[in-house]
Amino acid sequence: MAATLKEKIDLINERLRSFGIEAVQEIKMTGKDGKVIGQVKYGYRPQYVFDSVNEFLGPENWRYELTKEEIFDSQAVAEVKLYLKIDGDWFCKGSQKGQMQIVKGNVGDAQKGAITDAIQKCMSLLSIGSDSYKGLLKNVYQKNPPKTQSGKNQADKQTADKSSKLSAMPKIAGVTFEDRQGVIVAIGDRLFDKKELLKAAGFQWDKTEKTWIKKAA
């Protein structure tokens, strides 16, 4: 059975959460004096969002339309409409405005940034990247300060341990595995059709997260 749109969006959000700090950025506006203007926010880096959307929705099943663009003294503003292809037909899922500060007179980068910001806001209408708009990414960002050399070595060891655990997972067509803080999570389409293989490998169905999991050894 093909996954519903809601199930695909849930998978996108799971994928974004699995990246941790590497997919999160601090967002702030500064004045000419370098001081922060307004509230500091935390959001997902655009490329991680778009890669995750392409993975589960397919790049051919979504597009955007730039409807308005404005350039001011210190920022660029863009308005876009987001379209999704559902059952072969294109539907507009809403429009949003995005903005980006112009740094050192680089208007081109500010224009691209404003469009990207607007697209991500449109995706939020579908609850894609919802942790960002719920304010949940501040803790993710602040709990992961820059690593010292010893911290980097420890992180490298943990990465190697994860890789070793994942390499021991069974080879199941269309299924990949991720180690999320000691829990192995199965990821892929039509996992229900492969439940017997997953059960044989020690996986159990998690009703809360709606996915197959297994505690790492």
JOUR-V451501 format. One record per residue. NEAR is the number of other C-alpha atoms within 8 Angstrom. Layout:
near:NEAR
near:NEAR
//
This chain:
near:3
near:5
near:8
near:6
near:6
near:6
near:8
near:11
near:12
near:8
near:9
near:13
near:11
near:8
near:9
near:14
near:7
near:7
near:8
near:9
near:9
near:5
near:10
near:13
near:10
near:9
near:8
near:10
near:9
near:9
near:8
near:5
near:5
near:6
near:7
near:10
near:8
near:6
near:6
near:9
near:8
near:13
near:11
near:12
near:9
near:8
near:6
near:10
near:12
near:8
near:8
near:11
near:11
near:9
near:8
near:10
near:9
near:9
near:9
near:5
near:9
near:11
near:9
near:9
near:8
near:10
near:8
near:7
near:9
near:7
near:7
near:7
near:4
near:7
near:11
near:16
near:15
near:16
near:14
near:16
near:15
near:15
near:13
near:11
near:10
near:8
near:4
near:5
near:6
near:8
near:8
near:8
near:11
near:9
near:10
near:11
near:12
near:14
near:14
near:12
near:9
near:12
near:8
near:4
near:5
near:8
near:9
near:6
near:8
near:15
near:12
near:8
near:10
near:15
near:15
near:10
near:12
near:16
near:14
near:10
near:11
near:15
near:11
near:11
near:9
near:8
near:8
near:10
near:13
near:9
near:8
near:11
near:9
near:6
near:8
near:9
near:11
near:9
near:7
near:11
near:13
near:7
near:6
near:7
near:6
near:4
near:7
near:6
near:6
near:7
near:8
near:9
near:8
near:8
near:8
near:8
near:8
near:8
near:8
near:8
near:8
near:9
near:8
near:8
near:11
near:11
near:6
near:6
near:8
near:5
near:5
near:7
near:4
near:6
near:11
near:8
near:10
near:9
near:12
near:8
near:4
near:7
near:10
near:13
near:12
near:11
near:10
near:8
near:8
near:9
near:9
near:5
near:6
near:8
near:8
near:7
near:8
near:11
near:9
near:7
near:8
near:7
near:10
near:9
near:8
near:9
near:6
near:4
near:5
near:7
near:10
near:11
near:12
near:10
near:7
near:8
near:3
//
